[in-house]
Amino acid sequence: MLQIAFDNTYARELPGLYTACKPALAPAPRLLYLNTALADELGLDSTALAGADGTALFAGNTLPAGAEPLAQVYAGHQFGGFSPQLGDGRALLLGEVIDRRGQRRDIAFKGSGRTPYSRGGDGKAAVGPMLREVLIGEAMQALGIPTTRALAVVATGETVRREGNFPGAVLTRVAASHLRVGTFQFFAARGDIDKLRQVADYAIQRHDPALAGTPERYLALLRAAAGRQAQLIAQWVNVGFIHGVMNTDNMTISGETIDYGPCAFMEAYDPSTVFSSIDHGGRYSYGNQPKIARWNLARLAEALLPLMVDNDDEAAVQLAVAQVTEVIDTFPAWYASALLQGQRAKLGLQHEADNNEDSSLADAWLALLQQHAVDFTLAWRRLADAAAGDANPLRALFAEPTAVNPWLAQWRASCAKEDSGSPGAGQARAQRMRRANPWVIPRNHQVEVALAAASEHNDLSPFHALLAALQAPYDETPASAVYAVPAPAQVTAGYQTFCGT
């Protein structure tokens, strides 16, 4: 029997906030993927996990001692409409471990069968969407963006029916926690203040322990969660990532990216880009993500308000409303600051001399990319070549190669202000920029090739080759060159992503 040192605070400290539930048995489990580096980080025996015992564990067929599988309950605004009860419809929190750095991490299943919150669904998952979680999550990890991560994927040996018949799979996911905005909404909507306070104090102890017991801890929790989201969304935007389904039940309190369903990376720059098949109105488009994050945080603020007022005193209520409103109204400035910080790095600028000047320079660059439908990732990467003295690879991305020249002159003037004629400044800037601007992202057509090979032909070699490139996104090598090539425009124009449910 595999040994895992579980310490399950959620199960122990929050009774009534979940339902104990067992995973469904997999008829013929087969290990498709094991993240050995993550296993080692968690203090787990990766060699044992790679064997039959690990396969049985990741399929849910056997559970190690100390595991307490449970389905968490939460609510959520889905595309703006409130659902008072959602919860883990195909996921189970297996337990918590303390990793080698002393950090508490959730280990959870996804696709492990029906729960009391399945809402008529089968609770299962297919191989393709679960391997997508691996690819996107590990890409985000390599890009330095906070994310949940895949520990393992097991094929179950059964068929899952969606728009067709697909091989089933279970993902094992690792997260700082699975607390969501919707977790707070569930109890606030029911007026269950005691449980709302329980979950808020638990979230503080887990993610912001310095706030525990302080008089204004719930306001501080909102501020901390908003700050983390400002950083996260800015990082998404700076790599062209589109989450695709930013419902409040998909926004974590920890600030990690979660639920890689209809997500995708933008190619030709256009803020209105949407790939999700269910986002008919563009609510969760690339350019809307900062606004939606603020909207979601306003829902968190509403949920926390009852904890900030001990009585019905009108003045106290007005003060609390003003305090949370200030946080929500400050979010755009936090986001803009985080975005500009990332843009400066991508532009190769080190000194924060003039926010307006640098922001205008970045805005003009993006407007140029949009006007000429230039690939977002390659444009930034080739700008590093221009820093090194060769702007021709950048110009080659434009149908009109000279169109970039006026902006390049402005950018070089900004760079010159920092350099003061120092020798080698251009090469040093280029090196910095190549560490800030990836060469490889999970391009949608390459992801689909890898997933189709795995799902339809049981061929994992394209998956592993793509994964290896994504785990070294800044390395420009001949082997990774194929993954840097954008899809033909007609392919991108018709591309859609799906939830997998």
C-alpha positions as CSV (number, residue, x, y, z in Angstrom):
1,M,0.0,0.0,0.0
2,L,1.3,3.4,-1.0
3,Q,2.0,5.7,2.0
4,I,0.9,9.4,1.8
5,A,1.1,11.6,4.8
6,F,-2.3,13.3,4.6
7,D,-3.3,16.1,7.0
8,N,-6.9,16.9,6.0
9,T,-7.8,20.2,7.5
10,Y,-10.8,20.8,5.2
11,A,-12.4,17.6,6.2
12,R,-11.5,18.0,9.9
13,E,-12.4,21.7,10.4
14,L,-15.3,22.4,8.0
15,P,-18.0,19.7,8.6
16,G,-21.1,20.5,6.7
17,L,-19.2,22.2,3.9
18,Y,-18.8,19.0,1.8
19,T,-20.2,15.5,1.3
20,A,-18.0,12.5,1.8
21,C,-18.0,10.5,-1.4
22,K,-16.1,7.6,-3.0
23,P,-14.7,7.6,-6.5
24,A,-16.1,5.2,-9.1
25,L,-14.1,2.1,-9.9
26,A,-12.2,2.1,-13.2
27,P,-12.6,-1.2,-15.1
28,A,-9.2,-1.3,-16.7
29,P,-7.0,1.6,-15.5
30,R,-3.8,2.5,-17.3
31,L,-1.3,5.2,-16.4
32,L,-1.0,7.7,-19.2
33,Y,1.0,10.4,-17.4
34,L,2.9,10.9,-14.2
35,N,4.5,14.2,-13.2
36,T,7.5,12.8,-11.4
37,A,8.9,16.3,-10.6
38,L,5.7,17.3,-8.9
39,A,5.5,14.0,-7.1
40,D,9.0,14.6,-5.7
41,E,8.0,18.2,-4.8
42,L,5.1,16.8,-2.8
43,G,7.4,14.3,-1.0
44,L,5.8,11.3,-2.7
45,D,7.5,8.2,-3.9
46,S,7.4,8.7,-7.7
47,T,8.9,5.3,-8.4
48,A,6.1,3.6,-6.5
49,L,3.5,5.9,-8.1
50,A,4.7,4.8,-11.5
51,G,3.8,1.2,-10.7
52,A,0.6,-0.8,-10.4
53,D,-0.2,0.6,-7.0
54,G,0.0,4.2,-8.3
55,T,-2.2,3.4,-11.2
56,A,-4.8,1.9,-8.9
57,L,-4.6,5.0,-6.7
58,F,-4.9,7.5,-9.5
59,A,-7.9,5.6,-10.9
60,G,-9.6,5.8,-7.6
61,N,-9.7,2.0,-7.3
62,T,-7.7,1.9,-4.1
63,L,-7.2,4.7,-1.6
64,P,-4.2,5.1,0.7
65,A,-4.6,5.3,4.4
66,G,-5.6,8.8,5.6
67,A,-7.4,9.7,2.4
68,E,-10.8,11.3,3.0
69,P,-12.4,11.8,-0.4
70,L,-15.1,14.5,-0.4
71,A,-17.0,16.6,-2.8
72,Q,-16.9,20.3,-1.9
73,V,-20.1,22.4,-2.2
74,Y,-20.1,25.9,-3.7
75,A,-22.3,28.2,-5.7
76,G,-21.4,30.4,-8.6
77,H,-22.3,33.0,-11.2
78,Q,-22.1,31.2,-14.6
79,F,-22.0,33.6,-17.5
80,G,-23.6,36.2,-15.2
81,G,-26.5,34.0,-13.9
82,F,-26.4,32.8,-10.3
83,S,-26.6,29.1,-9.5
84,P,-27.1,28.8,-5.8
85,Q,-25.8,25.2,-5.7
86,L,-23.0,23.8,-7.8
87,G,-20.2,21.9,-6.1
88,D,-17.8,19.2,-7.3
89,G,-19.9,17.4,-9.8
90,R,-17.1,15.2,-11.1
91,A,-14.3,16.0,-8.7
92,L,-13.2,14.8,-5.2
93,L,-10.7,16.2,-2.8
94,L,-8.7,13.2,-1.8
95,G,-6.7,14.9,0.9
96,E,-4.0,17.4,1.8
97,V,-0.2,17.0,2.1
98,I,2.6,19.3,3.3
99,D,5.1,19.6,0.5
100,R,8.9,19.7,0.8
101,R,8.7,23.5,1.2
102,G,6.2,23.3,4.0
103,Q,3.3,24.4,1.9
104,R,-0.1,22.7,2.2
105,R,-1.4,21.3,-1.1
106,D,-4.7,19.7,-2.1
107,I,-4.6,16.4,-4.0
108,A,-7.9,15.9,-5.9
109,F,-9.5,13.8,-8.6
110,K,-11.3,15.1,-11.6
111,G,-13.5,12.8,-13.6
112,S,-13.8,10.3,-10.8
113,G,-17.6,9.8,-11.1
114,R,-20.9,11.1,-9.8
115,T,-21.2,13.0,-6.6
116,P,-24.3,14.6,-4.9
117,Y,-23.5,17.7,-6.9
118,S,-23.4,16.2,-10.4
119,R,-26.7,17.7,-11.5
120,G,-27.5,14.8,-13.8
121,G,-24.1,14.5,-15.2
122,D,-22.0,11.3,-15.3
123,G,-19.1,12.8,-13.3
124,K,-16.7,11.3,-15.8
125,A,-14.0,12.9,-18.0
126,A,-12.3,11.9,-21.2
127,V,-8.7,11.4,-22.1
128,G,-8.4,14.5,-24.3
129,P,-9.6,17.1,-21.9
130,M,-7.6,15.7,-19.0
131,L,-4.4,15.6,-21.1
132,R,-5.2,19.2,-22.1
133,E,-5.1,20.1,-18.4
134,V,-1.6,18.6,-18.3
135,L,-0.3,20.6,-21.3
136,I,-1.8,24.0,-20.3
137,G,-1.1,23.7,-16.6
138,E,2.6,22.7,-17.2
139,A,2.9,25.5,-19.8
140,M,1.6,28.0,-17.3
141,Q,4.0,26.6,-14.6
142,A,6.9,27.0,-16.9
143,L,5.8,30.5,-17.8
144,G,5.8,31.4,-14.1
145,I,2.1,31.9,-13.8
146,P,0.3,30.6,-10.6
147,T,-1.6,27.4,-11.5
148,T,-3.1,24.2,-10.4
149,R,-1.1,21.3,-11.8
150,A,-1.7,17.8,-13.0
151,L,0.0,15.0,-11.0
152,A,-1.3,12.1,-13.1
153,V,-3.7,11.0,-15.7
154,V,-5.1,7.5,-15.9
155,A,-7.2,6.0,-18.7
156,T,-10.1,4.2,-17.0
157,G,-10.8,1.6,-19.7
158,E,-14.4,2.8,-20.2
159,T,-16.2,5.0,-22.7
160,V,-17.4,8.5,-22.0
161,R,-20.1,9.9,-24.2
162,R,-20.0,13.6,-25.1
163,E,-20.5,14.8,-28.7
164,G,-19.2,11.4,-29.5
165,N,-17.7,8.4,-27.7
166,F,-14.3,9.0,-26.1
167,P,-12.0,7.0,-23.8
168,G,-12.5,7.9,-20.2
169,A,-9.8,9.2,-17.9
170,V,-9.2,10.6,-14.3
171,L,-7.0,13.5,-13.6
172,T,-5.2,14.0,-10.3
173,R,-4.9,17.7,-9.7
174,V,-2.7,19.5,-7.1
175,A,-3.7,23.0,-5.8
176,A,-2.9,25.4,-3.1
177,S,-6.5,24.9,-2.2
178,H,-9.8,24.5,-4.1
179,L,-11.5,27.5,-2.3
180,R,-13.3,29.6,-4.8
181,V,-15.4,32.8,-4.8
182,G,-18.4,30.5,-5.2
183,T,-17.5,28.8,-1.9
184,F,-18.3,32.0,-0.1
185,Q,-21.3,32.7,-2.3
186,F,-22.9,29.4,-1.3
187,F,-23.2,30.2,2.4
188,A,-23.8,33.9,1.9
189,A,-26.8,33.2,-0.3
190,R,-28.3,31.0,2.4
191,G,-27.7,33.5,5.1
192,D,-25.6,30.9,7.0
193,I,-23.3,33.3,8.7
194,D,-21.7,30.8,11.0
195,K,-20.5,28.6,8.1
196,L,-19.6,31.6,6.1
197,R,-17.3,32.8,8.9
198,Q,-15.9,29.3,9.2
199,V,-14.9,29.1,5.6
200,A,-13.5,32.7,5.6
201,D,-11.4,32.1,8.7
202,Y,-10.2,28.8,7.2
203,A,-9.2,30.6,4.0
204,I,-7.4,33.3,6.0
205,Q,-5.5,30.7,8.0
206,R,-4.6,28.8,4.9
207,H,-3.6,31.6,2.5
208,D,-3.1,34.7,4.6
209,P,-2.2,33.5,8.1
210,A,-0.8,36.9,9.2
211,L,-4.4,38.2,9.1
212,A,-5.8,35.5,11.4
213,G,-7.6,37.1,14.4
214,T,-7.1,40.7,13.3
215,P,-10.2,43.0,13.6
216,E,-10.6,43.7,9.9
217,R,-9.5,40.3,8.6
218,Y,-12.4,39.8,6.2
219,L,-11.8,43.1,4.5
220,A,-8.1,42.3,4.4
221,L,-8.9,38.9,2.9
222,L,-10.8,40.6,0.1
223,R,-7.9,42.9,-0.5
224,A,-5.4,40.1,-0.5
225,A,-7.5,38.0,-2.9
226,A,-8.0,41.0,-5.2
227,G,-4.3,41.7,-5.2
228,R,-3.5,38.1,-6.2
229,Q,-6.1,38.2,-9.0
230,A,-4.7,41.5,-10.3
231,Q,-1.3,39.9,-10.7
232,L,-2.7,36.7,-12.2
233,I,-4.9,38.3,-14.8
234,A,-2.0,40.6,-15.9
235,Q,0.2,37.5,-16.4
236,W,-2.6,35.9,-18.4
237,V,-2.9,38.9,-20.6
238,N,0.8,39.3,-21.1
239,V,1.1,35.8,-22.6
240,G,-2.2,35.9,-24.6
241,F,-4.0,33.4,-22.4
242,I,-7.8,33.2,-22.5
243,H,-9.4,31.2,-19.7
244,G,-12.7,30.9,-21.5
245,V,-15.0,30.3,-18.5
246,M,-14.3,32.8,-15.8
247,N,-17.3,32.0,-13.7
248,T,-17.1,32.8,-10.0
249,D,-16.7,29.1,-9.2
250,N,-13.6,29.1,-11.4
251,M,-11.8,31.9,-9.5
252,T,-9.6,30.8,-6.6
253,I,-8.9,32.6,-3.4
254,S,-5.3,31.5,-3.7
255,G,-4.8,33.3,-7.0
256,E,-4.0,30.1,-8.9
257,T,-5.4,29.4,-12.4
258,I,-7.9,26.5,-12.2
259,D,-10.1,24.5,-14.6
260,Y,-8.5,24.4,-18.0
261,G,-11.6,23.6,-20.0
262,P,-12.4,25.9,-23.0
263,C,-9.1,27.8,-22.6
264,A,-6.7,28.7,-25.4
265,F,-3.8,31.0,-26.3
266,M,-4.4,33.8,-28.8
267,E,-2.4,33.9,-32.0
268,A,-3.1,37.1,-34.1
269,Y,-3.6,39.9,-31.6
270,D,-7.2,40.9,-31.1
271,P,-8.7,41.7,-27.7
272,S,-12.1,40.4,-28.8
273,T,-10.8,36.9,-29.3
274,V,-13.0,34.1,-28.1
275,F,-12.5,30.4,-28.6
276,S,-15.0,28.9,-26.1
277,S,-17.9,27.2,-27.9
278,I,-20.3,28.3,-25.1
279,D,-19.3,32.0,-24.9
280,H,-21.6,33.2,-27.6
281,G,-21.6,36.9,-26.4
282,G,-17.9,37.2,-25.8
283,R,-18.3,37.7,-22.0
284,Y,-15.0,35.9,-21.3
285,S,-13.0,37.2,-24.3
286,Y,-9.3,38.0,-24.0
287,G,-9.8,41.7,-23.5
288,N,-12.7,41.3,-21.0
289,Q,-10.8,39.2,-18.5
290,P,-9.7,42.1,-16.3
291,K,-13.3,43.5,-16.1
292,I,-14.7,40.0,-15.3
293,A,-12.1,39.5,-12.6
294,R,-13.3,42.8,-11.0
295,W,-16.9,41.7,-11.4
296,N,-16.2,38.4,-9.7
297,L,-14.4,40.1,-6.9
298,A,-17.4,42.3,-6.4
299,R,-19.4,39.1,-5.8
300,L,-16.8,38.0,-3.2
301,A,-17.1,41.4,-1.6
302,E,-20.9,41.0,-1.4
303,A,-20.5,37.5,0.2
304,L,-18.0,38.8,2.8
305,L,-20.1,41.9,3.8
306,P,-22.2,40.1,6.4
307,L,-19.0,39.2,8.3
308,M,-17.9,42.8,8.5
309,V,-21.0,44.1,10.3
310,D,-21.9,42.7,13.7
311,N,-25.2,44.4,13.9
312,D,-27.8,46.3,11.9
313,D,-26.3,49.7,12.6
314,E,-26.8,51.7,9.4
315,A,-23.5,53.6,9.8
316,A,-21.6,50.4,10.2
317,V,-23.2,48.9,7.1
318,Q,-22.4,52.0,5.1
319,L,-18.8,52.0,6.3
320,A,-18.4,48.3,5.3
321,V,-19.9,48.9,1.9
322,A,-17.6,51.9,1.4
323,Q,-14.6,49.8,2.4
324,V,-15.2,46.9,0.1
325,T,-16.2,49.3,-2.7
326,E,-12.8,51.0,-2.4
327,V,-11.1,47.6,-2.8
328,I,-13.1,46.8,-6.0
329,D,-12.6,50.3,-7.4
330,T,-8.9,50.1,-6.7
331,F,-8.6,46.7,-8.6
332,P,-8.2,48.3,-12.1
333,A,-5.2,50.3,-10.8
334,W,-3.6,47.2,-9.3
335,Y,-4.2,45.3,-12.5
336,A,-2.8,48.2,-14.6
337,S,0.3,48.3,-12.5
338,A,0.9,44.6,-12.7
339,L,0.2,44.6,-16.5
340,L,2.7,47.5,-17.0
341,Q,5.3,45.8,-14.9
342,G,5.1,42.7,-17.2
343,Q,5.0,44.9,-20.3
344,R,8.1,46.7,-19.3
345,A,9.9,43.4,-18.9
346,K,8.6,42.3,-22.3
347,L,9.8,45.6,-23.9
348,G,13.2,45.3,-22.3
349,L,12.7,48.4,-20.1
350,Q,14.1,48.3,-16.6
351,H,13.5,51.7,-15.1
352,E,10.1,53.0,-14.1
353,A,10.8,56.5,-15.3
354,D,7.4,57.4,-16.7
355,N,4.4,55.3,-16.3
356,N,2.4,57.2,-18.9
357,E,5.2,57.1,-21.5
358,D,5.8,53.4,-21.0
359,S,2.1,52.6,-21.0
360,S,1.5,54.6,-24.2
361,L,4.4,52.8,-25.8
362,A,3.0,49.4,-24.9
363,D,-0.5,50.5,-26.1
364,A,0.8,51.7,-29.4
365,W,2.6,48.4,-29.9
366,L,-0.5,46.4,-29.3
367,A,-2.6,48.6,-31.5
368,L,0.0,48.0,-34.3
369,L,-0.2,44.3,-33.8
370,Q,-4.0,44.4,-33.9
371,Q,-4.1,46.6,-37.0
372,H,-1.8,44.2,-38.9
373,A,-3.1,40.9,-37.4
374,V,0.4,40.0,-36.2
375,D,1.0,36.9,-34.1
376,F,1.2,38.1,-30.5
377,T,3.8,35.7,-29.2
378,L,6.2,35.9,-32.2
379,A,6.0,39.7,-32.3
380,W,7.2,40.0,-28.8
381,R,9.9,37.4,-29.3
382,R,11.2,39.0,-32.5
383,L,11.2,42.4,-30.8
384,A,14.1,40.9,-28.7
385,D,16.0,40.3,-32.0
386,A,15.4,44.0,-32.8
387,A,17.0,44.8,-29.4
388,A,20.0,42.8,-30.5
389,G,20.3,44.8,-33.6
390,D,18.3,42.9,-36.2
391,A,14.7,44.1,-36.8
392,N,14.2,42.1,-40.0
393,P,12.7,39.0,-38.4
394,L,10.2,41.3,-36.7
395,R,9.4,43.2,-39.9
396,A,8.8,39.9,-41.7
397,L,5.8,39.3,-39.5
398,F,4.0,42.3,-41.0
399,A,2.4,42.2,-44.5
400,E,3.8,45.7,-44.8
401,P,7.3,45.3,-43.3
402,T,7.9,49.0,-42.9
403,A,4.7,49.5,-40.9
404,V,6.6,48.8,-37.6
405,N,9.4,51.4,-38.3
406,P,7.8,54.5,-36.7
407,W,7.0,52.6,-33.5
408,L,10.5,51.0,-33.4
409,A,11.9,54.5,-33.5
410,Q,9.9,55.4,-30.4
411,W,10.9,52.2,-28.6
412,R,14.6,52.7,-29.4
413,A,14.4,56.2,-28.0
414,S,13.0,54.8,-24.7
415,C,15.7,52.2,-24.6
416,A,18.4,54.9,-25.3
417,K,17.2,56.9,-22.2
418,E,18.1,53.9,-20.1
419,D,21.3,52.9,-21.8
420,S,23.2,56.2,-21.8
421,G,25.5,54.8,-24.5
422,S,26.7,51.9,-22.4
423,P,28.4,49.2,-24.6
424,G,26.6,45.9,-25.0
425,A,23.3,47.4,-23.7
426,G,21.3,46.0,-26.7
427,Q,22.6,42.5,-26.3
428,A,21.9,42.5,-22.6
429,R,18.4,43.9,-23.3
430,A,17.8,41.1,-25.8
431,Q,18.8,38.5,-23.3
432,R,16.4,39.9,-20.7
433,M,13.6,40.1,-23.3
434,R,14.1,36.4,-24.3
435,R,13.5,35.5,-20.7
436,A,10.3,37.5,-20.6
437,N,8.9,36.6,-24.0
438,P,8.3,32.9,-24.7
439,W,9.2,31.2,-27.9
440,V,6.7,28.4,-27.4
441,I,3.2,28.5,-26.1
442,P,0.5,25.8,-26.3
443,R,-0.6,26.7,-29.8
444,N,-4.1,25.4,-30.3
445,H,-3.5,23.3,-33.5
446,Q,-0.5,21.6,-31.9
447,V,-2.5,20.8,-28.7
448,E,-5.3,19.3,-30.9
449,V,-2.8,17.1,-32.8
450,A,-1.4,15.8,-29.5
451,L,-4.8,15.1,-28.0
452,A,-6.2,13.5,-31.0
453,A,-3.2,11.1,-31.3
454,A,-3.6,10.1,-27.6
455,S,-7.4,9.8,-27.7
456,E,-8.0,8.3,-31.1
457,H,-4.8,6.2,-31.6
458,N,-3.4,5.7,-28.1
459,D,-0.2,7.4,-29.3
460,L,1.3,9.6,-26.6
461,S,4.4,10.5,-28.5
462,P,3.1,13.8,-29.9
463,F,1.8,14.7,-26.4
464,H,5.2,14.1,-24.8
465,A,7.0,16.0,-27.5
466,L,4.8,19.0,-27.1
467,L,4.9,18.8,-23.3
468,A,8.7,18.9,-23.4
469,A,8.7,22.0,-25.6
470,L,6.2,23.7,-23.3
471,Q,8.3,23.0,-20.3
472,A,11.1,25.1,-21.8
473,P,9.1,27.9,-23.3
474,Y,12.0,30.4,-23.6
475,D,14.5,28.1,-25.3
476,E,14.6,28.8,-29.0
477,T,15.9,25.5,-30.4
478,P,15.6,23.7,-33.7
479,A,13.6,20.9,-32.0
480,S,11.0,23.4,-30.7
481,A,10.7,25.4,-33.9
482,V,7.7,23.5,-35.2
483,Y,5.8,24.5,-32.0
484,A,6.4,28.2,-32.6
485,V,4.7,28.3,-36.0
486,P,1.2,29.8,-35.9
487,A,-1.7,27.9,-37.4
488,P,-3.0,29.1,-40.8
489,A,-5.5,32.0,-40.3
490,Q,-8.4,29.9,-41.6
491,V,-7.7,27.2,-39.0
492,T,-7.6,29.8,-36.1
493,A,-10.7,31.5,-37.4
494,G,-12.8,28.3,-37.0
495,Y,-11.2,27.0,-33.9
496,Q,-13.4,26.3,-30.8
497,T,-12.7,24.8,-27.4
498,F,-15.1,22.9,-25.2
499,C,-15.7,22.3,-21.5
500,G,-15.3,18.5,-21.6
501,T,-18.4,18.0,-19.6
